Amino acid sequence: MKLQTASITNANAPEVVAAGRAAMQGGDWVVDFSSVVHCDTSAVACILAWLRFARASGGKLQLLGLPADLLSLAKLYGVEALIVAP
């Protein structure tokens, strides 16, 4: 699923989580962030929600094109290892 938003904030995070969850329910376990240019901590929360859903569903989430500010926030909050695959 390619995210169709340039920004992920608390204003649209519930819709972003729902779209990701729907994609995963349909068998799409890849989320492409290449269109996202701005995000706040809500983006980290979205990813963590998707990871929980993937784990509960037996799927493996793959994240592509993560923006630098999202990676910085993940590092700040100590969840970078969960978000960035080795």
VENSUL-V294878 format. One record per residue. N is the residue number from 1. SS is DSSP state (@ for helix, = for strand, . for the rest). PSI is psi in degrees with one decimal (* if undefined). Layout:
n=N ss=SS psi=PSI
n=N ss=SS psi=PSI
This chain:
n=1 ss=. psi=127.5
n=2 ss== psi=122.7
n=3 ss=. psi=134.5
n=4 ss=. psi=37.6
n=5 ss=. psi=147.9
n=6 ss=. psi=-11.4
n=7 ss== psi=138.2
n=8 ss== psi=113.3
n=9 ss=. psi=-179.0
n=10 ss=. psi=-18.8
n=11 ss=. psi=-32.3
n=12 ss=. psi=3.7
n=13 ss=@ psi=-43.5
n=14 ss=@ psi=-38.8
n=15 ss=@ psi=-36.8
n=16 ss=@ psi=-45.3
n=17 ss=@ psi=-45.2
n=18 ss=@ psi=-41.2
n=19 ss=@ psi=-42.2
n=20 ss=@ psi=-42.8
n=21 ss=@ psi=-42.9
n=22 ss=@ psi=-41.2
n=23 ss=@ psi=-43.2
n=24 ss=@ psi=-38.5
n=25 ss=@ psi=-28.2
n=26 ss=. psi=3.0
n=27 ss=. psi=2.2
n=28 ss=. psi=106.3
n=29 ss=. psi=11.2
n=30 ss== psi=128.2
n=31 ss== psi=121.8
n=32 ss== psi=117.1
n=33 ss=. psi=9.8
n=34 ss=. psi=-20.9
n=35 ss=. psi=-7.0
n=36 ss=. psi=122.0
n=37 ss=. psi=-13.9
n=38 ss== psi=137.6
n=39 ss== psi=158.5
n=40 ss=. psi=-166.3
n=41 ss=@ psi=-18.3
n=42 ss=@ psi=-31.6
n=43 ss=@ psi=-39.2
n=44 ss=@ psi=-43.3
n=45 ss=@ psi=-38.4
n=46 ss=@ psi=-47.4
n=47 ss=@ psi=-42.5
n=48 ss=@ psi=-38.1
n=49 ss=@ psi=-42.7
n=50 ss=@ psi=-40.4
n=51 ss=@ psi=-41.7
n=52 ss=@ psi=-44.1
n=53 ss=@ psi=-44.4
n=54 ss=@ psi=-45.6
n=55 ss=@ psi=-44.7
n=56 ss=@ psi=-27.8
n=57 ss=@ psi=-5.7
n=58 ss=. psi=17.2
n=59 ss=. psi=169.5
n=60 ss=. psi=111.9
n=61 ss=. psi=135.9
n=62 ss== psi=130.2
n=63 ss== psi=130.5
n=64 ss== psi=150.4
n=65 ss=. psi=36.2
n=66 ss=. psi=129.6
n=67 ss=. psi=153.3
n=68 ss=@ psi=-38.1
n=69 ss=@ psi=-31.2
n=70 ss=@ psi=-42.5
n=71 ss=@ psi=-38.8
n=72 ss=@ psi=-43.3
n=73 ss=@ psi=-41.5
n=74 ss=@ psi=-40.1
n=75 ss=@ psi=-44.2
n=76 ss=@ psi=-41.2
n=77 ss=. psi=2.7
n=78 ss=. psi=22.1
n=79 ss=. psi=14.0
n=80 ss=@ psi=-40.0
n=81 ss=@ psi=-27.4
n=82 ss=@ psi=-29.2
n=83 ss=@ psi=-37.0
n=84 ss=. psi=114.6
n=85 ss=. psi=141.2
n=86 ss=. psi=*
